[in-house]
């Protein structure tokens, strides 16, 4: 019946119908594209008065957050980054990491020192991690701290000789929330850069020359995993005990879907060194690194696209949530992610 009606139309009527269909198609396409265009996310620079390099960033809520970096610099915001107030620590060494295990209990790692807060960062006190006599002439340098639960945590880094050369890996453990620490031996002497836990038992450490270590007992013992690369690995993020991501030197991106039993090298066209990776949920993740590079993935890290950071300065720190995100870098740079 429909075909018969079409056959009875004049040539002019057929042309008019086709023209209307084409017009409707373009209008529909335009309306479909416009919302997507306006929904594009962006990164905007924030001023806080810092001039030294910022290495770490952590937010406990959309309003309260911290940035830290060279020579013991630590600053806090309570209004979502509009204003920042410096916090003074008894530290002149570079702060390498800020980490909170909940809204109140947080840790700052600064070279040989670590500071603890029990009131959400309003005040900080230094914790004694080690006895200087324990390492003889070597000096520890701590880079990362994480907790498996309320009491059990680890801090990782390396031991340095008088020439600041790495001579051994270093892992320290606490069973009382950070008040006291003792050393855990690991099957490596390479520098360790970052640590993450997924639950109370599973954990991973990444380090120099493609090193990946894993634990299944909350950090009491560690075993090597095969990364398949020899580049320095700077950062690791696991969403659960199976899905994880690692980034490192010269554009290295690794992903796993089986807890690191096997690691897949993700190939991209971005050769810059990557320093941080952070997934806000099971699908959406970000990477930052040298030259102001920011990459985003929406498919569990299988593919990555570049986002405009509006800077060429190195980005050293990253913190991402579903509704907001922050990155920090050289010369006091702070950039805020907005959807």
N, C-alpha and C positions, 0 to 999 in steps of 0.2 A: 504493500500500500504506500509506504513512504517513498520508495523508488518511483512509483507511478506519478505521485504528486510532483517530484523533482523533474520528471521528464516533461511535464506540462507547463513548467515555468518558461517565461520568455528569456532571451539572452540578457536583456537589461536587468530583469529581476534576479537572475543568477549572479550577475556581476555585483549587484547591490548587496546580496546576502554575503558573498565572499568578502566584500569590503568591510562590512560590519563585523564579520568574524575576525579579520585581521586587526581592525581597530580595537576590538575587545581584548584580543591577545596581548597587544602592546600595553594597553592600560593595566591589565591584570599583572603582566610582568613587571611593570614599573612600580605598582603598588606593593608587589611582593619584595622587590629589591630595596625600596626606600627604608622600611623598618629595619632590615638587616644592616643597611649602611649606617643608620643612626645608632644601631646597637653595638657598633664596633667599640671595643674597649681601648683604653689609652693609659699611658704612663706619664705622670706629670711631676716635675721637680718641686721639692719642698725645701725651703730655707730654714736652717736651724742654727746658723752661726758657727758651725764647726768648720775647721779648715784642714784638719788632719784626716788621714784615710779612715773611713768607717768600714768595719769588717763584719760586724754581727748586728742582727735585728731580730726582735722577738716581741710579739703582741699577745697579751693575755685576754684582751677584749678589743672590740673595735675602737674604743677610746683610749685604753692604756697600753703603752708600748715603750720599748727601749731600743736605743742604738748605741753601739760602742765600737771602739777601734784603737788607734795608735796612742801610746803613752798614757794608758789608763783612762782614756776618755769614755765617759758613760753619761747619757742623757735620757730623760724620761718625758713622755707626753701623757697627759690625762684628758686631752680633748681631740683625739684622733689625728694628731700631727700638726694641728694649727700652731701650737706653741710647744717649745721644748725647754726643759730646765736641766742644767747639768747637775750630776750627782758626783760628789767627791769620794774617791776610794783611796786607800793607802796602797796605791799601785802606780808605778811609772812604766811598767812593762805593757806591751800591746795586749789588748783584750781580744781573744780569739773566738770566744763564743758566749752567748747568753742562752740559757735554757730554763724553762719553768716546767715543773712536773704537775702543777696545778696553779690556780690563780694566786696563791699566797707563797708557795715554796719555789724559790728560784735560785740559780747559780750563775756566777760569772767566772769564766776561766781567763786568767791573765798571766801568761808565762809560767812561772813557778808557783803562782798563787791561785787560790780560789776563794770566792766570797759567796756567802749564803744570805738569803733573805727569808724571813718567815711572815712578812707583812705586805707581800705584794710589791716589794721593791722600794718601799718608803725608807727603809734602813738596811744596811748591809754590814756583815761582820766577816772577818777573815777566818778561814778554816785551815788548820794544819793538816796537810795531806801526807807529808813524809818527814822522816828524820834525815837531816843532811848527811849523817854518818852512814846511812844505808847504801848510798851510791858512791862512796869514797870520793874520788876526784871528779866524777861525772856530775853534770847538772841536768835536772829534768826540765822539760818544756811540755806543758800540757796544752792540747788543742781542742778537745771535745769532751763533753760530759753528757751522760744520759742515765735515766733510772728505769729499771724494769718494773718496779713497784714502789710503794711508799718508803721502804727501807733500803732496798738493794739498788746500788748504782755503780757505774764505772766511769773513770776518767782516763783518756788515752793521750799518747804523745810519743816522746822519745827521750833518750839520754844523750847529752852532748858532751864532747870533750872540751878542752881549753880553747880549741880553735873553732868552736861552734859546729863541729862535724858530728853527724849522727853516728853513734856507736851501738845503739840497741833500741829495740822497741820498748815501750813502757805502758803497762796497763795497771791501774790501781782500782781496788774494789772497796765498797762500804756496805755494811749490813745494818747500819743504824742511822740512815738518812743523811750521811755525810759528815758525821762527827768524827769518826775514825776511819782510817784507810789502810789497806794492806795490798801488797803486790801480787798480781796474777801473772804467771809466766805464759808466753804465747810462742808458737812455732815460727818466729820471725825476729830479725834484728833491724828491720826497715822502719822508717818513720811512719807513724800512724796519724792520719789526718782527721778522720771522722767516724762516729759511732752512732748506731741506731738500734732500737729495740722494737719488736712487734710482739706485744704480749709480755708475759713475765719470764718466758724461757728463751725465745728465739732472739738472736741479735747478730749484727754484722759490723765489721770494722773494715775500712778501706785505707790504703796507704800507697807508699812509693812502689814504682815498678810493677804496677798492675796487681798489687796485693789485695786480696779479699779474705778476711777471716770470718768464721761463723761460730756461734755457740748454740747449743740446745738445752743448756742447763743454767740459764740466767747469768752466764759469764764466768762460771767456775773453770771451764775448759774451752779451748778454742781449736778449730781445725781450719786448714787452708781450703779455699775453693779455687777452681780454675777459671780465671777471668778471660783468658785468651788474648790479653793485651799486655804490653810492657810499659805503657804510659803511666804517669803518676795519676792516681785516683784520689780526688779531693773530697767527694761528698757522696753520701748514700741515703736513699729514702725508701722505706718499705710501707706500703699501705696495709698489709697484713702479713701473715707468715709465708705467703707464696709470691705475691707480686712486688717486685722491687726494681730500683733504678740507681745507676751509678754514673757519675760524670767525672771527666778528668782532662788531661793534657791533650792539646792538638785536636779538639773536636770530639773527644771520646765520649760516647753515650752507650751504656750497657743496660739491658733490661732482662728480667727473668720472670717466669710464671710458675716456677717450682722451687722457690726458696733459695735459689742460687745453685741448685744441682747442675744446671747449665745456664750460661750467660750468652745472650745474643748481642752482637755488636750492631747498633743502629747506624746506618749510613746516612749522612746528610751532606749538604754542600757548604757547611759552616766549619771552617778549620780552626777557629779561635779556641783557646783553652777555656773550659767550662769549670766553674768553681762551686756552684750550688744547684741542686735540683730539689723541687718541692711540689708535691701533688696535693691539690686542695680537696680532691675526691678521687673516686676510683678511675675516672677517665681524664680529668683535666690537670695538667702539670706544666710547670715552668722551669726554665733553666736560665741562669745568668753567668756572665763571664767577662773575658777581656774585651776591650774596645766597645763597651756599652752594649754587648750582645744580650738580647733577651729572646728566648725561643718559647713557643707554646705548643702543647700537644693536646688534642681532644680525643685521642683514640688509644689511651693507655700507653703512650710513649712509642707507638709504632712509627709515627711520622711527626715531624716538627716543622713549624713555620716561624719565620722571624717577625717579631713585633718591633715597632719603632720606639726606641728609648729616649730619643732626642738628646743623646750624649755619646761621646766617644771615650769617656772615662771608664776605667775598669770597674766592674760591679763585683763585689766580694761577698755580699750577704743577701739572703732572700728569705721571706716569710710570706706564705700564701694561705688564705682561707677562701671559702666559697664566695664571700661577698666583698672581700677586700684583700689587699696584698701590698707588700713593701719590699724594696730592694735598696741596698746602700753600697757606696763605693768610694773611689778615690776623691781626695780633696773635700771631704765632708758631704759628698753627694747623697741625697735621699730622693728616691722616686716612689710615688704612690700609684698603685694600680686602681683604676676606676672602670667599672663596667659601662 
